[in-house]
Amino acid sequence: MNESGKRKTAARPTDVLGWLGILAAGVALTVVFWRPLWTGGGLVGGDVYSYYLPQKTFYAERLQAGEFPLWNNRTGFGYPLVGESQTGAFYPPTWILYRLLPVTWAYNANHLLHYVLALFFVAAYTRIIGLGWAAALFASVVYVYGWFPPRSCVEWAIIGG
């Protein structure tokens, strides 16, 4: 606390080197832990290939054709694609990535982006509450590479919707 009784925060916009370090750590750790996503590979398990990939492919095809897909008629009798939360049809990163990139690249970029952002924002939070850079990096790595976020890589609804 300072003299006025307000909590002193450690984060300052001038801490550019610290923020660049956190961002570099986020990118470097995704390269170490998710090398297949950086090299064009993909993830296996769960419903990734049997359900999500066809759904995302249809979504990307419609966006790239200049349409916004409301209905997916390729599964059963069809279903409302915008009502399927796992498509993430209105989520800005999903819309941009799947409109501009091939489906597998968009999928990989979506995951990598969220891992880097999670690391960055956990670091930002820890700095705002007054912790140092080492604590910020430690908290970020524990959060991002703990059990839940890596497990979520096979669940579209957690990051994509």
C-alpha positions in Angstrom: 0.0 0.0 0.0 1.1 3.5 -0.6 0.6 6.6 1.5 -2.9 7.2 0.1 -4.0 3.7 1.2 -4.4 2.4 -2.4 -2.8 -0.8 -3.4 0.4 -0.4 -5.4 0.5 -2.4 -8.6 3.7 -3.6 -10.2 2.6 -3.5 -13.8 3.7 -0.5 -15.8 3.4 0.0 -19.6 7.1 0.8 -19.7 8.0 -2.8 -18.8 8.4 -3.6 -22.5 11.3 -6.0 -22.0 9.4 -8.0 -19.5 6.3 -8.2 -21.7 8.4 -9.2 -24.7 10.0 -11.9 -22.6 6.6 -13.3 -21.5 5.4 -13.2 -25.1 8.6 -14.9 -26.4 8.2 -17.5 -23.6 4.7 -18.2 -24.7 5.7 -18.7 -28.3 8.7 -20.8 -27.4 6.8 -23.1 -25.1 4.1 -23.7 -27.8 7.0 -24.7 -30.1 8.4 -27.1 -27.5 5.1 -28.6 -26.4 3.0 -28.4 -29.6 5.7 -28.9 -32.3 3.2 -30.9 -34.5 0.9 -27.8 -34.7 3.8 -25.6 -35.9 5.0 -28.2 -38.5 1.6 -28.8 -40.1 0.7 -31.9 -38.1 -2.5 -32.2 -36.1 -3.9 -33.6 -33.0 -5.5 -37.0 -32.5 -8.1 -38.4 -30.2 -11.6 -37.6 -29.2 -13.9 -36.3 -31.9 -11.3 -34.2 -33.7 -11.3 -36.1 -37.0 -14.7 -37.8 -36.9 -16.8 -34.8 -36.0 -15.0 -31.5 -35.6 -12.8 -31.6 -38.7 -15.8 -32.1 -41.1 -17.7 -29.4 -39.3 -14.9 -27.0 -39.5 -14.2 -27.9 -43.1 -17.8 -27.1 -44.0 -17.6 -23.8 -42.1 -14.4 -22.8 -43.8 -15.7 -23.8 -47.3 -18.8 -21.6 -46.8 -16.8 -18.6 -45.5 -14.3 -18.9 -48.3 -17.2 -19.0 -50.8 -18.5 -15.7 -49.4 -21.4 -17.2 -47.5 -22.0 -17.3 -43.7 -23.1 -20.8 -43.0 -26.4 -21.0 -41.1 -27.2 -24.7 -41.7 -25.0 -27.8 -42.1 -26.8 -30.3 -44.4 -23.9 -32.8 -44.5 -24.7 -34.5 -41.1 -27.9 -36.5 -40.7 -30.8 -34.3 -41.6 -28.8 -31.2 -40.9 -28.4 -28.9 -38.0 -28.0 -25.2 -37.4 -24.3 -24.5 -37.6 -24.6 -21.2 -35.9 -26.4 -22.9 -33.0 -23.6 -25.4 -32.6 -21.3 -23.8 -30.0 -18.4 -26.0 -31.0 -18.2 -24.3 -34.4 -17.6 -20.9 -32.8 -19.3 -19.3 -35.8 -19.4 -15.8 -34.3 -16.1 -15.9 -32.4 -13.9 -13.4 -34.2 -10.6 -15.4 -34.3 -12.5 -18.5 -35.6 -14.2 -16.4 -38.3 -11.0 -14.7 -39.4 -8.7 -17.8 -39.3 -11.2 -20.1 -41.1 -11.9 -17.5 -43.8 -8.2 -16.9 -44.6 -6.4 -20.2 -43.9 -6.7 -23.8 -44.9 -8.7 -25.8 -42.3 -5.8 -27.6 -40.7 -3.7 -24.4 -40.5 -6.7 -22.5 -39.0 -7.3 -25.2 -36.4 -3.6 -25.2 -35.4 -3.3 -21.4 -35.4 -6.5 -21.2 -33.3 -5.0 -23.4 -30.6 -1.5 -21.8 -30.7 -3.0 -18.3 -30.5 -5.0 -19.2 -27.4 -2.1 -20.8 -25.6 0.1 -17.7 -26.2 -2.8 -15.4 -25.2 -3.5 -17.4 -22.0 0.2 -17.2 -21.0 0.3 -13.5 -21.7 -2.9 -12.7 -19.8 -2.1 -14.8 -16.8 1.3 -12.9 -16.6 -0.6 -9.6 -17.0 -2.9 -10.5 -14.1 0.0 -11.6 -11.8 1.8 -8.3 -12.6 -1.3 -6.3 -11.8 -1.7 -7.9 -8.4 1.9 -7.0 -7.6 4.0 -10.1 -8.3 7.4 -10.0 -10.0 8.3 -11.2 -13.5 9.6 -14.6 -12.3 6.3 -15.2 -10.5 4.4 -14.1 -13.5 6.2 -16.5 -15.8 5.9 -19.4 -13.3 2.1 -18.8 -12.8 1.6 -18.6 -16.6 3.5 -21.8 -17.3 1.6 -23.7 -14.5 -1.7 -22.4 -15.8 -1.1 -23.0 -19.5 0.7 -26.3 -19.3 -1.2 -27.7 -16.3 -3.8 -30.4 -16.9 -6.8 -28.5 -18.1 -5.6 -26.4 -21.1 -3.6 -29.3 -22.8 -6.6 -31.6 -22.3 -8.8 -29.0 -23.9 -6.9 -29.3 -27.2 -9.2 -32.1 -28.3 -12.4 -30.3 -27.2 -13.6 -27.6 -29.7 -16.1 -26.1 -27.4 -13.6 -25.0 -24.8 -11.4 -22.9 -27.1 -13.4 -22.4 -30.2 -16.8 -21.3 -29.0 
